[in-house]
Each structure stands twice: as C-alpha cells, then as structure tokens.
C-alpha cells in the first residue's frame, strides 16, 4: 500500500540514550511492568478530531497548518482518504486505539438522511482499515455542540426538535460504534449548560439530560452494544454553567437519576484544571467510588484560562496519574486518549508525530517511576504512619461503629484534650517524590 507520508518512518523504541526525534526513549510496548506489558497499562488512543481536523484556526486567525491529506473540497471522497492517512499515522506511532466524533470523520449533509449516508460511506473505510491494521476503536461519541441547532444545548435544549435531532444523531453514533467494535461510548455535550438563569428552567433541562442518557443506554442494549458508557466532565467554555462541572457533580447526577450502574467517568486533565481541581484529584475521587473509566490525556496552560488541549509532557503529572491507575488495578475498559493538539505554529505533519511521541514517552517514564515507588512502598508507609491513630484504640473503635457522639464526649471529657497530632510533612513528601523523579 502506498504511503501518504513516506518521509516519516515507523517509530520504534531505541532507549533513553537515543537522540532520534522519531523514536521512543521510554515507551517500549512489550516491556513488562507490574506483571503486564507497558502497552496494556495505557491503551493509548489517537483522537481523530485533533490529529486529522485541527488546522490552526483560532478566534484571532485563520488556518496555519500544512495537511497534505486535505483536499480542496470536504466531501466523502476526501473524508475516506483522510481515514487511510489516519491509520498510517496510528501504525507508525504503534498507536493501538483511536476515538472520533461522528462529524469529525464525515461531512454533514443537507438532511439527516444524507448525513447518515455520508457517515456510512466513511465507516466502510474504517472497517477495512481496522481489519488491515489491527488498530481498534476505544470509544465513539457524537458532536452535539458544533451545529447552530445546538446553540441552546442538545439534550438540555429548550427546543424539543434539537433534543430529537440529537437523539437521532446518537442513535446513529451508537450503531457505528457497534459496527466498528468500539469498547465504549462517551457522553460529552459541550453545550449542556446555561449562560443566564433568568431564561433557564434548570430542573427541566437536567431531567431531560437524564432522560436522554437513559434512552441511549436502552438503545445500546436493544442493538447489542455492550461497550462501557462514559460521562466526561467539563466546567465551563462554551457555557458559563455546565451541568457536568466536575466528577462530584457528574457522579451525583448519575446516582440521582439511576444511571450509576451504567455509566463511568472519562476524565480530562485540562477540564479538571478549569474546574479548579487537579487531574489526580478527579481521578482519585472517581476511582475510590468505582467510577473511573477512561482518561483524555492532555494538559492545560496555567497562564491561559481556556481549554488549550496541549500534549502531556509534565513527568510529575504522569507519575501522579499512573500511581492512581496502578493503585486501582488499571483500566478495565478505557485508556489514555490523546485529546490533544499541536500548537498553532507547529504546522507540519512531523509535529503531529513529535507531539504523540513526547506524550507516550512521558507516560511511559511516569509508569516506570510510579511502579518503582510502589515497589519500595516508602510513600505508602509514610501515609499509613500518618493515619496510625485510626489503626488501634479509639480510632479503630470509631471505624468499627462502636461509638456515637455521647460516648465520644465521655472519652474526651476523661482524656481532657487532643494528643498525638503529627506534622503533615508536605515538604518531606515532595522531596521523596523528587528522589524518584530525579
């Protein structure tokens, strides 16, 4: 098969001493870490929307990027060609999975029927490429935010026709996800929120969002789609008040509306920071309650107040992420999807490769550091010691349910005051982590 980007070679592992920009220095897919190959810890995935469709447009400037796979017209034929180039990129990066929105891969037609027909024609090429390369679909989703019909939201719109169109669009997206063997499906509405409470019936909108998700779950069962559903939090941008603000809000929503046993979370780093959290906070919160499903691997810029979707190159962040994943047994269905784009002035196809290589290497190094920290157990011992007052005496009795307010009052009246408060030693903990990273 002819190559579309023949000047870019197959990316292989060459070790930490390599200076080849088209080589992995730390990501060795078959290297065994904590009992399984490195590739199985990550389930790396390329995002079609950023990898293939990002062209450098921003609110202040036009396209900047040279994309040799783009034709002069965005028609079905060019969309089919784009898919073939995408799989070449995935193969050369040793990328085992991909994700897409329905509108990323096929042009929208004048009617829903025409749009669905366009998507079917492109999906045929996806099926052929999956069979040819072995690259699989991690999860699918639908773009329920780009078209003006969704200006007020999709599942939460004040317009019932917008809700109905979104339902038809997700129905088709679920059918395509099933056809392509996707391991999951992600709910991310983008505009499921509001700007002004004066003109908003919040209860009606949130009720309808739950109604919409139940319809999706029911239809998946009807057609035999057994992939995991995910709910992706995002606190703001484009709407001021998103209903899916953070993990706590989303998990509360899922429990309140009877979806807790059907949907897990897809956590994005940049969305966590927009919510005023860290990605490790969001992951730990989800994982400790059994809701961690998948991760959108990217990073934000602390000096910019929007969703910059940068590639992850911060070793501290990847160590934190991998510590949590290892602690809770790793991915069951999801993976690390690079929902990230190169910068507007990184305009060549080579930059797409450099970005993914850097992200994959940074996570690989983070995995190895996290595994060593776990093997040594130093941090775990320090944390256990800090909470040792709960392992015996009054602490153990409280956790065993042997006390109430009256008995605890009697205990403190007899004791007189609190004893044994220890330092938090935050600086020491940070130094211990630095010992492994340095």
Secondary structure by P-SEA (a helix, b strand, c coil): cccccccccccccccccccccccccccccccccccccccccccbbbbccccccccccccccccccccccccccccaaaaaaaaaaaaaaaaaaccccccccccccccccccaaaaaaaaaaaaaaaaaaaaacccccccccccccccccccccccccccaaaaaaaaaaaaaaaaaaaaacccbbbbbccccccccccccaaaaaaaaaaaaaaaaaaaaaaaccccbbbbbbbccccccccccccaaaaaaaaaaacccccbbbbccaaaaaaacccaaaaaaaaaaacccccccccccccccccccccccccaaaaaaaaaaaaaaccccccccccccccccccccaaaaaaaaaaaaaaaaaaaaaaaaaaaaaaaaaaaaaaaccccccaaaaaaaccccaaaaaaaaaaacccccccccaaaaaaaaaaaaac
